[in-house]
Amino acid sequence: MGKKNKFKPEAEQPKPAAPAPAPQQQQQQGHQAAPRASTSSGASGSGGQQGGGGWQKQGGQGGQGGQGWGGQQKPSQGQQGHPPLQQQRAQSGNQQGQQGQGGQGGYQQRPQGQQGQGGYGQRPQGQQGQGGQGGYQQRPQGQQGQGGYGQRPQGQQGQGGQGGYQQRPQGQGEPGGYQQRQQGQGGTGGYQQRQQGQGGQGGPGGYQQRQQGQGAQQGRGPPQQQQPLMPQIPGSIKRGTIGKPGQVAVNYLDIDMSKMPPKAYHYDVKIMPERPKKFFRQAFEQYRIDQLQGAVAAFDGRASCYSVDKLPLKTQNSEVTVTDRNGRTLKYTVEIKETADSEVDLKSLNNYMTERIFDKPMRAMQCMEVVMASPCHNKAIRAGRSFFKMAEPGQRRELDDGYEALVGLYQAVMLGDKPFLNVDISHKSFPIAMPVIEYLERYGLKAKINNTTNLDHSRRYIEPFLRGINVVYTPPQSFATAPRVYKVNGLSQSPASSQTFEQEGKKLTIVDYFKSRNFKLQFPQLHCLHVGPPAKNILLPIELCTIEAGQPLNRKDGATQVANMIKFAATSTNERKAKIMHLLNFFQHNLDPTISRFGIRIANNFIVVSTRTLNAPQVEYQGNKWCGVRNGSWRMDNMRFLEPKQKAHKWAIVYCDPPYGRKLHFSQVGDFERQMFNQSKTVNVTLADKAEIRTFRDDRNLDDVFYDLKRSQHDLAFVIIPQAGASYDTIKQKAELQHGILTQCIKQFTVERKLNPQTIGNILLKVNSKLNGINHKLKDDPKLPMLKNAMYLGADVTHPSPDQCEIPSVVGVAASHDPYGAAYNMQYRLQRSALEEIEDMESITLAHLRVYQQYRKSYPEHILYYRDGVSDGQFPKIKNEELKGIYAACAKAGCKPKVCCVIVVKRHHTRFFPNGEPSQYNKFNNVDPGTVVDRTIVHPNEMQFFMVSHQSIQGTAKPTRYNVIENTGNLDIDLLQQLTYNLCHMFPRCNRSVSYPAPAYLAHLVAARGRVYLTGSTRFLDLKKEYAKRTIVPEFMKTNPMYFV
């Protein structure tokens, strides 16, 4: 008897998606071979059973030839069932084969009437008696040989183990899903491609291709790296098929939920008083031990807890006492009551496969998230979804300015073909715990403090750091009180020696007050810290305060911090994996009592998934010249831009000549002019022989210069930004909102130090696009023709950082208006802060459609909408509101294009970890550009995929996740993936493939430009009026639609 699947309770056997055609089957009689399963290719022991495809395993083989997945690997604890990235072949198994086996083709199509079914192959009709059908499909009961992920119906005979991804406990007869086969075992090989006309043959080794008409015995060639892809669940969304197959590890861990109870209970937790919240966990823990008889419950730190057992709820308000690390005691009352719908269906984590994304088993996932976090809270600081471990002594990574970088473990439960735990590292800056005096000496003043030090002059540097930080105030011993933690509001108005306050009707200075209590301040001339509730006016001497350890801050990092952080965080995939494993060892999830009580175990190594690497497109320049893309970039040697505008453009160079201070030398300006002109000829950008050279003293003077240039019809002004004085933002506001003149900014530092052909070449890429030229296009592949007459639309919304809530969000939308997806026009809008969806989508789309119609003389047949910056929960809003706006605009314009909406997600923690070590060509050991993953880790019922389209310059490459939420033209997934990859090569600023498609990237630039227009204002009362004040000169937008690159 085949064993029943112990890992899935009977209750939740899903209904078969579509019953397989009943095979003509011959029962295996009396053939009780050891129940070792042969992966795939229906190699069942008795003669005459025809092969099944896909991932299926069939039982009891007597002397079949060949061997499956290679040498059996003894599964390590907690992580059975994933093969290493490279399959090793075992040495045995070429016995001669079973008669009449209709082996299985990899992904190949079989002609009619042939037995045995191919993995993905399509089965023609009228095929004779096929045993066991492939794919991931479920079998009706009583049928022999069962396919991949299907669940095993009861009472099936002689069946050796079932495939699928499941984990098997050790010592069990059949190997689990992905596991490798022991030596000397029969069974045909994994995914091989079998050609026609083979006589009963001994199974092949691993993934090898078999030539035609071959007899029984098969010699074994060297192992090949080509692994075809995993078959698909019938009825699920079609996945891509093109590209070179391979495998890669992903930072997801298998979750073994075989012992998880079917339900948990959800309780509301109310803790009073509501502040301070940071001791809620301690209070709950105390209550759990005292009142709940130590029952195991997972608390989320705020207002919910989950338990597998019904908790013994007592109704009286129970008080608990908590002691903080400074020895102060706080009293809380804890109340726990059942929620209205207290049962959480944990089984839904196994059977969500049949539902759509927005019906994910959210409650069960929230419960899992809280449970999985339980080992982390006691050992680390939580910030967002990550747990940061304090630096070990002597291991601190300082970022300058008084901050240090801490490494944290990010974890989240993800739904792919089954639930996984996504684990990654995150980095965050924390203020270093030290006395405030030490902070001032090392970072604030960068000088020793003595009794003449005055903070008045350096206030503006010190206050931004101290404001909002928690400090521990340690009173002098003579006060005999415990230390306390306060939040800093800023510095006092005057130093401690002169700052007064009232006590019992008398005015006292801070110094006198401490003197009266037997304490002499060491630095009376320093200001005090104003702390606590601002109304209360609590002032503390700086020398008695220390910055509290481990406080995550919600503030924007400064430029030096960011630069230092990147140096620390950008590591190769191998180092990143080692850091993740180090943190997993530190937290020890599987030893946690809460996780154990919920019957969960996590594997201790990454899962391995199938990948496909798409071919890079070829890039076309002028005169039908082609250029190959290698490793995500290409060289434009001796090539000329595809379509420059032929007229000689009048151009000017504008630089700052201040009355005093550092000046730019005139000879350097002349040098810049000469180099720019010479190099522009080689790439075919036509500039007039001479540039007009103008200087300006200050912002006001710049207006006059722009006015003159506009009047004399200059096409372009190069503006050299001085180190001090007119900023980039001021220049762009004046040029685009007031005068309507095209500018290209360059830093003075670049002109003085870095003028080389490469810099000039990069500037010319931008200049040609701004002057309505087209830099390059892509060669169309006849095998996969791209869309004709399509408008590529990209949209992004940038929000202000958490500490600037009064600034509005900026919407940026870019749309193409040429045949190649190379020329774009823009629209921007202001909308209320933190609003995720674009309110004004209809008017924006209408404007883009009109521009498209002016250039192309027709409306588009397809709109491909790439939307950036949306979180998963917002997908329905985009569909209901933004797409509605797009359809309304199309109706107004009188056209009916087919719309495909792709959400571009960069804010996730999925990373790919290839085998091997970093090399000189791949310094960080990343996957190749064009790598796509759309199996295993994506939700089975959604059209989504991960793609790495760029070569990462530093650190581990971040794949972009694409979710297709609307596809009225039924574009094929292969076409969509290749098209998306191709559009990553169309970003005009560089000759490299970028990490997401050009329309979305350009939308990001549009939104950034919109944000530039807001600089200098702090109050935004009526956004419509504010937008009207910042309208881009209409004529300018018409003549240079792509001015924003």
N, C-alpha and C positions, 0 to 999 in steps of 0.2 A: 504493500500500500504506500502510495506517496504520502508524505506528511502534510498535515494541514498547516496553513500559514499561521504560526503562533503570534505573528506580530500584529495582526489586525483582528479585533473582536468581531465575532459573527454578525453582530447587530448591524454593522455598517457596511455590509457588502454592497457596493454601489450596483445599480442595475446595469446590465450590459449596455454599452452605447449602441451597438448594432450587433445582433447575434451573427456570429461567423457562419458562413455556409457550412452545413453539417458535412464533415468529411466522411468519406467511406473509410471506416477505420477497422483495423484488425486489432482485436484486443491482444495484449501480450499475455500469453498463457504461461503460467508457472515459471516466468522468467524473473526470478527474484535476484537480479544482480545487485551489487552494492549500490545504494541509491546515490551515486555521483551524477551530477547533472552535466550534460554536455551543453555548453552555451551555444544557442542558435542551431541552425541547420538540422532540423528534426532528425537526429541520429539516434533512432531508437533501436533497441537491441534486436527485435525480431526482424526478419527480412520483410521487405514489402511495405514498411511504413513510409509514406512520402514526407519529404522534408518540410518543415515549417520555417517561416522566415523570422527575421527580426531578432529581437533579444530573447527568443524564447528558449527554454531549457526543457529537454525531454529526458525521460528517465531510463534507467537500467540498460546500459548498452552492453551487448555481448560482442567483444572483439571488433568494435568498429575501428576503422583506421583513423589516422591523423590525430591532431590534437588541437584543443581550443586555444584559450588565451595564453598559452605559455606556462612556464613553471609556476606551480602553486605557491602562493606566498602565504606564510602563516600569518593570519590577521593579528595585528597587535591589538591589545585590549582597547575596547571603545571605538575601534576604527576599522571594523571589518569591512571588506567589500569595496575598496577602491583600488584599482591597479595603479602601480606607479606610472609615471608619464611614459616611460618607454617599456614596451612589453619585452620581457626576455623570453626566448623560446626554450622550451625544454627539449631534451635530446631525443625523446622517444616517440613512439606512436605511429610509425608508418606501417601498421599491419595492413594486410589487404582487406578490402572494404566490404561493406554490406552490399548485398545484391540490391539492385533496384532502388537505390536511394535517390530521391530526386533532389539532390543538394540545393543549396540556397544561393541565389545570386546576391552580390552586394547590393548595389542599387540598380540592378540591371533589368532591362525589360525582357521578359521571356516571350518568345513567339507562342502562338496558341497551342493548346494540346500538350504542352510540356508539363511534366510534373514538377512539384516543389515550387515554392513561391519565393520571389525575391523580396529582400527587405523592403525598400521603398518601391520596388518595381511595381508596375501596374499589372494586375492580373487580367489577361484577356478573357473573354467569356468562354464558356464551354470547356473549361479545363477539367481534366479528369482527376478524380479522387485526391484531393490534396489533404495531407495530414497536417494538422496544426497550422494555423494561419499566423502570419507574422505581425509585425507592428506591435503596438503596445496595446493590443486590444483584448477585451474580455471575452472569455469563452463561455458558452452556455454549459450547464452542468453535464456531467457524464461524458465529456468529450476528452479524448486523450491529448497529451501534449499541449501545454498551455502557453499562450503568448505572454510577452513581456510583463508590463505592469499589471496585468489583469489580476484580479484576486482569484484564489483557487476555490472553485466550488467544492462542496464536500463530496465524499464518496467516490472520488475518482480513483481509477485503478492504476497501480504500477507506475505512478508518476514520480519522477525523481526531481523533486525540488522545483521551485518556481523562480523565474528570473525577476527582473525588476531591480530596484535599487535597494533591496532591503538589507538590513544588517542581520547577520545571523549570530546567535551566541556561539561561543566556541564549542568544539567537540560535537557539533551537530553534523549529521550525515551529509547534507547537501550544502554546497558552497552558495553564498548569497550572490546577489546581483553581479557586481562587477568583479567577482573574485577570480583568481587565477587557478588553473587546473594543475593537478599534480602530474608528475611525470608518469609516463607509461600508460597514460589513460587514453582511451579511444575518443571518439566524438570528432565531428568535423570542426574545422577552425572557424574562428569568430566571424568576421565580416567578410568572407572573401568573395571575390567576384568569380563566378564560375562561367566559363564559356560553354557554347553549345556542344552537344554531341559527345558527352562523356559517358563512357561505360562505367559501371559500378566502381567508384574509385575510392581509394584510400584517402581519407580526408587530408586536406592540405595543411601545411604549417600556417600558423597565425594569419596574417593578413596578406596572403600572397595571391598573385593573379595566376590563374591556371590557363594554359593555352588550350587551343581546341583539340578535340578528338584524342584526349590523352587517356591512356589505359589506367589500370588499377593503381599502380604504384607511383608515388609522386616524390621526386627528389626535393630536397628543401633548399631554397635559395637563401641569400642573406636576408635578415629581417628588414622589412621596408617601413619607412616612416609614414606612408600614406594610410591613415586610418579613415575609412569612410565614416559618414556621420551616423548618429544613432537614429533608428527608425522613429516614427512619430506615432502618437496616439491617434487612431482614426477619429475623425469628427472634430479634432482640435484644429486650431489655426494653422494654415500652411506655413512652413518654415523655409528659409532660403536653402538653395542647393548648390549655387555656383561657388567657385573659389577652390583653393587648394586645402584639403582637409588636414587637420592636425589636432593636437591636444594641449591643454594648458591647465595649471592649477589655479583655483580661484579662492579668495579668502572667505570661503563659506565652510562652516563645519556641519557635518551631519548631526541631526538631533535624533537620538534613539528614544522614541516615545512609546515603545512596546509595553512598558509597565505603567504607563500613565493612566490614572483613573479616568472614567468616562466624563466626570463632571467635577467642577470646583464651585465654591460658594464665594460670592462677592459681598463684602460688608462695607458700610459707610463708617468712617472713623471721624469723630469730631473731637478735636483737642482744644481746650481753652486754657489760658488766654491765647489769642491768635499770634501774638509775637512774644519772644523771638521764635521764628519757625525752625531755626537750625537745631533745636533740641527735641523736635517732635519725634525723631527716630528713637532717641534714648527713652523718651517718655513712653512710647508705644512698647518698646522692648521690656521696660520695667513692668508695664501693665500686663503684657503677655505672660510674664513669669508669675506675677502675683495673682492675677485674676483669671487668666485663661488656663490655669494649670499647665503652663508651658506648651500649649498646643502650637503646632507649627503653622505660622501664617506669614505671608509675604506682604509687607507694607510698602506703599509707594512714596512714603515720606510726606504726604499731604493729607489725603482724605479717603483713601481706599485701602482695603486689604483683601487678600484672597487666601482661601484655605481649602484643603481637600476634605477636611473634616468639618462637621457642623460645630461651631464654636459654642461653648457654654456661656450664653450671654446673661449677665446679671444686670438688672436694670438700674441699680443705684449708681450715682455718680461716684466714680472712684478717683481718689487723688493719688498722684505719684510725685515723687521728689527726684529732681535731676541735679547733678552737680556738674558745673562747667569746668574747663581745664584750669581756670584760675581759682577754683575752690569756692565759687559762689553757688548757692543753692537756689533752685527755682521750683515752684510748685505748678503742676498742670493737672487738669481733670480730663480723663479720657472716657469718651462714650462710644460704644460700638453698637450698630444696629444693622439688621439685614436690609439690603436694598430691595426695592419693590420686586424686581425680577432677579432673585439672587443666584439662580443656578446658571453657571457658565458652561456651555457645551464644549468640552475639550475635544470631543470626537470630531468636531467640525474642522479641526486642523488636518485631519486625514481625508475628509471627503469634500473639501472646498473645491477640489479639482473641477467639479462640474459647474461652478458658478463664475460670474463675471467679476472683474477687479473690484468694483465698488461694493460688491457684496462679499468682500473678503471676510473671513471669520474674525471681525475686528475685536470682539470682546475676548475671545480665546487668545488672540494675539497680544492684547493689552495685558492679560493675565500672565502670559508667557514672559513678556518684557519685564514685568515686575518681579517675577520669580527669578529670571536670569540675572537680574541686577543685585539680588540679595547678597552674594558673596563679596560684592565690590564696595558696598557702602562703608563697611567698617575699616577698609584698608586704604581708601582713596578719597579724593575730593571730587564731587560730581559737578560737572559743568555741561549743560545740555545733555547729550546722550553719551558723553564720555566720562570715564573715571580716571582722574589724573593721580599718578603715584608721586609722592613727595620725593625730591632728589635725594639720593644716598649721599652720606657725608663725603665731601671732596669731589662729588660728581656734578656739581651745579653748573648749568649752562647759562651764563649771564648774557643778556641781550643788550646791555648798556641801559642808561636812564633808570636804573633801579629795578629792572624787571629780570626775571629768569624764565627760561622755557621749560615747561614740564611736558612729559610724554604721557598720553592717556590711552586707555583701551576704549575704543568705540564698539558698541555691540548693538545689534538690532535683529529681530526675528524677521526673516524674509520668506516670501512664498514663491517657490519655483515649482518644480514638479512635485515637491513636498516641502515642508517647512525646513529652513536652514537657519543657522546663526551666522550672521555676517559679522566678522571681527576685523578690526583695523586699528591703526594707531592714529591719534590726532595730537596736535601740538597746540599749546596755548601759552600766552605770557601771563605770569603772575608776579605781583610785587614781591620783592625779596623781604623776608622777615628780618628786620634789623632796627636798632634804635633810630629814631627820626634824626637825631644829631649825626649819626653815621651816614644816613642817606644824604643829608645836606653837604657833609664834607666830601663824600665820594662822587655824588652826581649833581646835586642842586647847585652848590657854590663851587665845587671842585677846588676847595681850599680848606685849610684847617680853621676851625672856629676858635676865636680868642675873645677876650672881653671888649674888643672894639668892633666885632663883626656886626654889620647892620643888614637886615633882610629887605629893606625898602626897595633897593635897586633891582634885586633879583626876584622880587615877588612874582612877576609875570611868568617866570620859568618854574618856580616852585609850586605855586598854587594849583595849576592844572593837574600835577601829579598827585598832590595830597587830597584834593577835593574828592569826596566819595570813598576814600579809603578807610578801612577800620584800623584803629590803633588801640593798643592795650595801655591803659593808664595805670602805672604802678605808684600808688601814693607813698610818700616818705614813711619810714618805719614809725615815726612819732605819731602818725595818724592812726595806726593800728586798724586799717581797713583793707579788705581784699581788693586785688586789681579788678578793673572793669574795662569792658570793651566799648568804645564809642566810634561813631562815624564822623569823619572830619568834614566841616563845611568850608573851611578856608583858614586864613591867618587872621589874627586880631588886628584892629586898626593901628594900635600903637604897641611898642615893646612892653614887656612885663614891668619894667621900672616905672612906666608912666601910665599904663592902662589901668583905669580905675573901675570899681564897681561898688555898689552900696551894700553895707552889712549893718543891720540894726541901726539904720538911719545915718551911719557915718560913711564917708567915702574913703575907700582904701585902695592902694595900688596892689597888684598881684604879689609883688615882691614883699610888701609889708604884711600881707595876709599870711604868706608862708613863714615869714619871720616870727609872726605872733604865735605860730604853731610849731616853733622850734625847728625850722628848716630854712637854710640859707640857699637861695638859688645860685647856681654856679655861673649861669649866663643871663643876668637880669636884662641885658640890652636886646635879647632876642624877642621876637614877637611870640605870642601864644597861639595855640591851636583853638579855633572856635569849633566846638564839637556838639554832638547830640541834636535834639530838636532845635531848629534855628531860633525859635521864639524864646527859648530858655536862656540863651546867652551863656553857655558854659564855656569857660576858658581854661585851658590847661597849659602849663609850661612845657615847651618842646622837650626839655631834657628828661622829663618823666614819662615820655611816650615812646612806644615801640610799635613798628608796623606789624599787624597780626599776620601769622603764617597762613598760607593756603587759602587765599581769597580770590575766587575768579571774578574778574571785572568785565563789565559790558562796555568796553570803550575801544575806540579805534586805535590800533597800534601806530606809532610814529614810523617815519621812513627808515631810520636806522634799525629799529626793532624788527621791522619786516625783513630788511636785508639780512640781518643776523639770523632771523628765524628760518629763512629759506636755506641759508647755508647749512643749518643744523638739520632741517627736516628733509631736504632733498637727498635721498639715498637710493641705492640700487634696490631692485626687487628682492635680492637675496638678503640685504641688510634689513629691509622693511619686514620681511617674513621673520627674521631672527628676533626683531624687536617685539613683534606681535606674540611670538611663541614665549618670549621671556615674560611678557605681561600675563599670558594665560597661565603660565606656571606659577606666577606670583598670586593670582586670584584663586586658582584651584577650584574651578566650578564644581567638578564632580564630587568633591569632598564636602560640599555645603549641605547642611541638614535640610534646608528648605527645598533645594533643587532635588535632593534624593527623595524627600517625602512626596514630591509631585511625580516621582517615577521617571525622571528625565536624566539621560546621560548625554554628554556631548562628546563627539569624536575628538581625537587629539591631532588630527592633521587635515589639511585643506582637501576639498573635493577636486576631482579632475573632470573637466568638461571638454566636449568637442568644439573645435574652432574651424572657421574657414577663412582663408586669406584671399581677399578679392584682388584682382589685377588692377594696378594703377593705370589711369588713363594716360594717353600721350598728349603732350602740350603742343599746340600749333602756333607758330609765329608767322611773320610776313613772308610771302613768297612760298607758301606750302612747305615751310621748313618745320620738321618735327623734332621733338626733344623728349627723351625718355625720362621718367621719374624714377629715381633710385633712392630707396630708404626715406621716402617722404619729402625729397627736395630735388630740384633740377637746376642746371646752370644755363644761363642765357647767352653762352659764348657766341659772339658774332651774330646774334639774332637781332631782328628789329621788331618793334611792337607791331602787333597785328594791324590795327587801324588807327594810326595817329591822325590828327586833324592837320591838313596840309598847309593852312595859311600860316604866315610868319607871325608869331604872337609877340605883341609889344610887352616887354617885361621890365620890372624895376627891382632894385635892391634897396631896402629901407633899413637903416640901422640907427642905433641910439648914440648921440654924441653929447653926453651930459656936460654941463658947465664945469663940473669937478668930478673927481673919482676916476675909476679905470676906464680908459677909452679903447675902442677897437681900432687897430691901426689901419689906415686907408689901404695900404698895400695888400693887407689880408683880404679886404673886400674885393679888390681887383683880381686877386688870385682866385677867389671863389667864383667871380663872374667868368673868368677864363675857363676854369675847369668845368663849370656847369654847361657853358656853351659848347665846348669841344665834345663833351660826353653826350650831350643831347643829340648831336648830329649822328653819332654811331647807333643810337637806338631809334632814330627817326622821329624825335620830338622837334618840331620846328620853332626855334626861338629867333627873334630879330638879332642882327649882328651885335648890337650894343644894348646893354641894359641902362636904364636911367638910374643913377645912384642918388638917393635922397637921405638926409639925416633928420632926426627929430630929437628934441631935448627932453620932452616929458609927454604925458598923456594928452594934454590939451593940444600940443603942437602936432601930435600924431594925427588928430582929426584933420588939420589943415593939409597934411601930406596926403592922406587918403582922398580928401576932396579933390585935390589937384590931379591925382593919378586917375580918378574916376572920370574927371572932366576931359582929360586928354586920352580917354579910352584905352587905358592899359588893361591887358588881359590878365596879368598875374603880377603879384608883388611878393618877393621873398622878404620876409621880415626877420631880422636877426634879433632874437630876444636878449636883452641885456641881463647881466647877473642881478642887478638891482634896478627897480624902476618898472616900466610897463610890463605887465605879466601876460602870459599866453591868453588868459581869460579876457582881459581888457582888450587885447588886439582883436580877438575873434568877435567880441561883442560890437566893437566899433565897425569892423570891416563888413560883417554880415547883417547886423540889425540896422545899422545907420546908413552906410555908404553903398553896400552891395558890390564889394570888390573882392576878387579871389586872392587869397593869401596862402603862402606856404611858410610856416614858421620854422626857424632853425635856432638852436641855442648858440649864444656867442662862444661858449666853450667848444662846441663842435667845429665852428668855423676856425677857431684859433688852433685847436690841437688835433682834430680827428678828420681833417679833410682828405679822405683817400677815395679811390675810384669806387670802392664798395659802398661807402656812405652816399656818394653822389648818385650811384646807380639806384640805391633804395629810395632816395628822394625823387628821382625821375619816375619810378613806378607810380608814386602818388601823383606827381605833377601831370603825367599823361592821363591818368584817370580823371583828375580834376578838370582838365581841358577837354573832356568828352572823348578822349581816345580809348581804345580797348587794348589792354596789354597782351592778352593771349586768349585762345579758346581751346577747347578739348576736341580731340579727334573722335568722331562718332564710331562706335563699334557696331559693325553690321549684325553681329550675333545678338546684340541686345540694344536695339535702337532706342534712343532717348525720346522724351516727349517733344513734340513739335508744338509751336504756338502755346507755350506755357508761361505763366507769370510766376516767378519765384518771390514769395512774400516772406519777410522775416520780421519778427516783433520781439521786443524786450521791454521790461519795465524796471527801472532802477529805483531803489528805495533809499531814503537817507539812513545813516547809521543810527543805532538805537538812541544815541544821546542827542540827536538833532530832530526831534519829532515835529517841529513846527515847519520844516521845509517840505514842499510837496514831492510826490513821486513823479518821475519823468517817463513818459511813454516814447519809445522810439520805434518807428516802422520803416523798413526799406523794401522797395519792390523793383524787380527788374523790368526793363523796357526794351530789351534787344533780343536777338534770336539765341544768344549763347549763354545768357545768365551772367553777363560780365558788366553791364551798365545798369546802374540803379538810381532811383530818386527817393527822396525821404519825406516823411511827415513826423513832426513831434508834437506832443501835447503835455500839459501839466494836469495832474489829477490829485485828489486828496491823498495824503501820506498813507502808505501801507496798503493801499487798495491793489489787490492782485490782478484783477481782470481789467482789460482796456474798455473804458466806458464809451469812447467816441469812435469805435471801430468802423461804424458805417461811413461816416464822413471821410475818415482816413482812406478806407478802401476805394471809395468813389474817386477821391483825388488821384490815387494810383492808377485806377482803371482809365481815367481820362488821359493821363500822361502816356500810358501804354498804347492807347488808341491813337494819340498824336504821332507816336514814333512808328507803330506797326500797321497803322491803317485798319486795324480790326481789333476786336476784343479777344482775350485769351480763351482757349478751349479748356485749359486746365489751370487751376490755381494750386500751387504747392506751398502750403503755409507752414513754415517752421517757427514754432513759438518757444521762446526761451524763458527761463525763470519762473516755472510753475511747479508747485509741489503737488504730490500725488492726489491729495484731497481736493485740489482745485480743478481737476480735469472736467467734471460735469459743468462747472461754471463757464469754462472756456467754450465747451460745446454749446451750452444753452445761450450764452450771451455774445461771445465774440464771433462765433460762426454764424449766428443769427444776423449779426451786423454785416458780415461779408455777403451773405445771401441777399440781404435787403439792398446793399449797394449794387449788387449785380442786377437785381430786379429793376432798380432805378435806371441803371445804364442800359437796360434792355438786353442783357446777355445771360446765358445760362451755362457757365463753365462747370466742369466737374472739380470738386474740391477735395484735396487730401490734406489733412491737418496732422502734422507730426510734432509732438512735444519733445523738446530737446532738454534733457536733464543732466546737469553737471554736478549737482549737489547730492552725491551719493558716495558710498564707501566701497564699491565693488572694484577690485583691482585684479590684474592678471599676473601670474608668477610663472614665467617659463622655466624649463629646466636649464641647466648649464650655468656658466659663470659670465660676468661682464667681460667684454672684449674691447679691442681698440675701436671697432666699428659700432659697438653697442655698449657704451660705457656703463649703462645702468641696467643692462640685461632686460630690456623691455620686449614685448611682442612686436612683430613687424607692423608697420602701418598697413591698414586694410583688414586687420583681424576683426572678425565678427563672431559673436557668440549669441545664438538665439535658441538654445536648447537648455534643458535642465534648470538653469537659474532664472528663467523668465516664466511669468505666470502662464499656465497652459492655455488659457482662453483669451489671451490678448496678443495683438500684433505688436510685439516689441522686440528690440534687439539692442545689444551693446556693440559699439564699434570703437576701435582705436584707429583714428585716421591720420595721426601725426607721429612724428619722431620726437620723443620727449628730449628737450635740451638738457634738463637736469631733473633727477629724481625719477620716481615711478610714474609711468604714463597713466593718466586717468581716462578710462574709457568713457565715452559719452553714451547715455542711454536714450534711445529713441522710442517713444510710444505713439503708435498711430491710432488716433481716436476718431478719425473720420476718413472715409475713403470711398466717395461716391462714384469715382471712376473705376473702382475695383482694380487699382494698379497692382501688378504682381509684386510680391515681396522681394523677389530677386532684382526686379527693375528698380524698386524703391531703394534697396540697399546700395546698389551700384550707383544710382543717381545721387544719393546722399554723399557717398564717398567721392564721386566726381566733383560735386559742388564744394567739397573741402579744398579742392585745388584751384578754386576760382576767386580766392581772396586777393584783391588787387595789390595789397601792400608788400607782399613778399613772394619769392619763388619757392614756396614750401606748401605742403599740404597742412592745413590748420586743423584744430581739434574738433571743430563743428562747422556746419555748412556756411558758406559765405553770406547768404541772406540773413541768417541769425547773427553772424559776427558783425555785419554792417549795421544791423538794427541796434546792436550794442554800442557801436560808435555814434549812432544817431542820438541815442539816449544820453550818452556821455556828453555830446555836444549840447544837448538841451540843458544838461546840468551846468555846463560852462556859462550859459546865458543867465543862470540864476545867481552867479557869484556877485558878491557885493550887496545883496539884499538879504534881510533877515526876516522881514515881516511879509507874509503873503495872506492877505485877507480874502480878496475875491479872485479866485484863480482865473476866471474868464478874462477879467481886466488885466491881470498880470501877464497872461499869455498874449493878449492884444498888444501890450507894451513891448513884447519881445517877438513881434512878427518878423520873419526873415524877409528882406527886400524881395518882393514877388518877381520882379524882372530878373534879378540875379539867380533866383531858384530855377527860373525857366532856362536861362542860358547855360548855367553850370549846375545841372541837377546833382552831380556827384561831388560837389564841393567839400563834402564832410569826411572824405577818406583820410 
